Amino acid sequence: MLKRYEEFLKTVDERLNKYFEEQCEYIKCKEGCSACCEIGEYPFSRLELEYLLSGYSQLSVQKKLKIRNEIIRLKRTKPKMHKCPFLIDKKCSVYKYRGLVCRIHGLAWYDETENRVRLPYCTNTGLNYAKVFDRKTGEVFLQNPIKERLRIDTILDSEEAQKYNLERGEIRPLLKWF
């Protein structure tokens, strides 16, 4: 199953890379910027979690211990929004194995269900799409948002995903899996 999921991710990443290229003038993501990883709930499907853990299993004992201790700390304090436990020194320790929420973050897309453009959290800090967003009014002046619904459930339940015969399983906030 994980091999099929990995093949599926190649097609998803190709499409997402095109979106990032199309919208590059609005995107400020760069190595070392981890604003998107420092406050969230990070929804993951069971399939994504299994893939993430396959990457975790390849980490050094020291990194595994840091992650484990951070998960324990977060489970004890129970914050609703928190730093991703896999973020170490402002870098994703399992980047190749990151979830879809991580892969799509940074992009703006049109949500037909809510009839609005969905912007990444970092817009509020003056980063991605800040120059096409009025923080006072909430208006978005983006001419061509992505027309694909960029949500985990939508991507994992898509016709494209069905070609790979994937079983996504339940979707939960990352910490609820531990």
Summary of the structure (lengths in Angstrom):
residues: 178
radius of gyration: 16.6
end to end distance: 21.3
largest distance: 48.3
contacts: 474
relative contact order: 0.22
helix: 47%
strand: 12%
